[in-house]
């Protein structure tokens, strides 16, 4: 191939511009990104070489080398990992295929004013442009005889050329440093300090090249003597696999740094869960709960699952088989002593041992979460706010661990913003409270204002506010907690009155029945497409009407959610309750048939709005309101 010049994808150029003009002070992190890439590339080669004996890979020779040149102001990062072919270079270095890129760039642009934000994104290879005015990458893929040279100054274009790599398979990245840097990245002690800080645990040796002067003996003539130099290599990382060390010897900073290495998230994790399992399955595991939802988390194709190692050898990323879906937000790794080195994805799916690991991992995570909840409640609540909706999926999906997950769940009540567990809720229940009450809707504030809550407040009954879409499934899946049923305060069968109160109300309603029969009739006949029934209410205090749901029908919210998911949902007819004590309803009695019909439609729309549902036709509603105003 002749040398070619190509244009960067627009997004890439945006990122490069951000890097080039970055005010981020810890520019040194470029090195950890490049070393991380090299380490990944070696991991990949080690794994691939198992099925390619013809490559003759000598796994004992794996290493990453740093070659600084003080005079030229350059640094080479050399690895003998898997390398890339032309296509891969173009796909990986000239474009961004990663999902969530748009959102990422948007946030990155904000980073201009807040340089520390740059530190929160895994910008990988591109971070070299924070320190280098020119970057050259020479790489050769395993199994090939031709290499690729990629080069760019970050000004919109890059060049590509085919050149065989003298060292064969692997990658060399040469950074030509900018002139105005605060730190000299060609200095031995600077490089050592950076590697120690960020990359000490990398499991391959990182060798630093040093030029040392050779003393020549036996020369008589001092003047004639020419200085001679030789190169030496010094391994500057300890290579200790962090997860095999004892938790008590590991500093938080080490845990955090390792997290960044495996997660590509640059913020500190909220918690780490590090353990060793013995017994039927022997493995070490190190998991992290991130402090925030990863940017690409909601993307359909976003990958999850810990890394899998077998006896310290990296096998694969994103091993979904090792944890249940509802723990997909945890990052980390599992290092098994029992699995075979050449396990493949296909094998993993049916492997009994893998299933055993998943079971042990799940049970450990659950017990650590429980401990977390009881010992560091506030921190746990922070986690719950972010990841609770995901964890709750397990209540519905993992029958075996359903009860443990229920105990781990936190809810907010409408009364205050405090989080409560179901155990706490039940403990604080009044003696005469017979169910666990909830109200569900999309927005917490909306729920808090629901007029139906008044009676619960009067009685001192707490009502859970369920705002996550998943809650509709969760309540059905829980059904009962410690003999108490979950009951929506909109349930038609809801009954929170004492016998005495009931009696009184029934007497009153009986009297009212005849009086309000014409009003009810208007609702029933004029809105018969939308209503199953209309009746007098025992639950309303300050509002004229409300809609309730038959116990066996899906709730209005469930309908909205299913609709949003693109599912065909036949609108179930609802039950409308009217409040005979309310002035509006009393006035309605004396209206003409025609007026009554308009009022009925407006009140029905109000009831819909009150529960957070859209009205059937905003145009019809506004015309109805105008009609009412005319008559005022
Ligand atoms: P990330 O590491 O987050 O995927 P990078 O921009 O750092 O993003 O790298 C993009 C891709 O380029 C990597 O996923 C990898 O496939 C490839 N790559 C980068 N550095 C190397 C390397 N030293 N050897 C082989 N492939 C590499």
Boltz pocket constraint, residues with backbone or C-beta under 6 A from the ligand:
constraints:
  - pocket:
      binder: B
      contacts: [[A, 33], [A, 34], [A, 37], [A, 38], [A, 41], [A, 79], [A, 81], [A, 82], [A, 83], [A, 84], [A, 88], [A, 92], [A, 93], [A, 122], [A, 123], [A, 124], [A, 125], [A, 126], [A, 171], [A, 264]]
      max_distance: 6.0
